[in-house]
Amino acid sequence: MLRGNCPAKIDAKGRIKIPNSFRRHIEEKYGREFFVTSLSGEFVRVYPMPVWLEVEKKIAAAPSIDPAITRFTNMVNYYGQVAAMDDQGRLLIHPVLRQSSGLNGSVAVLGNQVHLDIWSTEKFESLLKSQPITDEHRAALARLGL
């Protein structure tokens, strides 16, 4: 299970070294191949390839004319690229995605059960401050048993 935040840095070549706490789990369970994409261009989503293949099965089973499917596939394909982690645990984030998400220097690598989200640290901290958990959110979480 991928969970928590592990701060990291994007190097001058646009690579991120996957934090060791995530890397060990990913390599053991999923291997070294990834689909690196975004759902909005604001952050990077890193799917281990077996996880992404399950997403693709769901996409293939859905009606191709569904506007939500079209928007989703347009977004993930525009920003997406297959990538492999090298022997040092580095993963390349291609320039289009790096530029749109503002990734350079310090980043937050967030574990989200089966994928990683990578945010500019500054952008994510700003997001957290501007979108706090409200009483409505707490009530919704309580309904979910959380």
N, C-alpha and C positions, 0 to 999 in steps of 0.2 A: 504494500500500500504506500502510495506517495502522499506525504502530508508535511505541512509546515513550510517555512520560508528559509531558504539558504541563500544569503547574499552572494553575488558573484560579479564578475566583470566581463565585458565584451572587449576582446583584444583589437589591435589595429587592423587585423585582417577580417574582422567581423565574426570571430568565433567565440563561443562561450564554452568554458570548461564546466561540464555537468558536475555539480557538487557530489562528492563521494557518497554521501548518505543516500542520494537518489541513484547514482550511477550503479552501485552494487546491485540494488534491487532490480533496476531496469535490465541490466545485462543478464542477470540470472534468470529473470522471468520472461523477458521479451527479446533480448539480443541487442544488436547495435544499429539497426536500421530504423529510421524515423520518417514521419511526414511532418514537416515544419510548416505551419501556416498561421492564419489568424481569422477570427470571426468578425473583426471590425477594422483591422489595421492599427489599432491602438496598442496592442500587445501581441506577443508571439505565443502560439499554442504548439507544444511539442507532443505529438502522439507517437508512442512506440508503434512500429509498423503493424504488429498483430492487432493492436487496438484500433488503428485506423482502418484496417481491412474489415473489421466488424462494422464500423461506421459505413463503409462503402457498400456492404451487403444490405444495410438498411436503406441506403439511398437507392440502390438498384431495385429494391422491392417496392419503393414508393412510385406513385404516378409521376412520370417525368414532366408533365405539364403543370404540376402543382407549383404555384408561384413561390412558396417557401423553399421548396427543393431547388428551384432555379436560382433563387437569391443565395442560398447556402452554398451551392456548388460553384456559382460564379465567384463568391467571396473566397472560399477556401482554395479554389484553383488559381485565382489571380495571385494570391499571396503564398500559395503552397509550393513546396519543393521537397523531393525525397532527399534525405541526407543520411550519411553514415557517421557514427562517432569514431574518431581515430583512436589510436592506441593510448593517447594521453587523456582521453575522455572529452575531447573537444568536438563541438558540433558547429558547423557553419550556418549562420543565418544570412540568407541572401540579401543583396543590397536593397531591393524594393521593399522588403518587409522591415529591414533594419531602419530604413529612412522613415517609413510611415509610422513606425512605432516609437521612433526617437531613441532607439537603443544604441547607446555608446557609453562606455564607462560603467558605472555601477548599476546593477540590476537586481531585482528581487526575483528569485526562482521559487515559484509556489507549487507545492505538490497538491494535486487535485485527484486523489485516488488512483486514476490510471493514466493521467497525462500531466504535463507540466505547463504552467503559464509563466511567461517571462515578461516582466514589466520594467520600464525605466523606474528606478527607485523613487526619483522625484515625482514622476507622474502618478505612481501608485499611492504614495503618501498623500498627495494632494487629493486624489480620488477618495481615499479613506476619510479624510477630513470633510470633504464636501458631501459625502453620502453616508452619514452615520446610521447606525442601526436605530430605528425609531420604535415607538410603542407598537405601531402597526406590524412592523417586521417581527418583533418579539411575539406578538399574538399569532402571526402566521407560523412562526417556528414552533410555538407551543402546540398548535393544531397538528403539526407534523410529528409531534412527540420529541422535539429537540429542545 
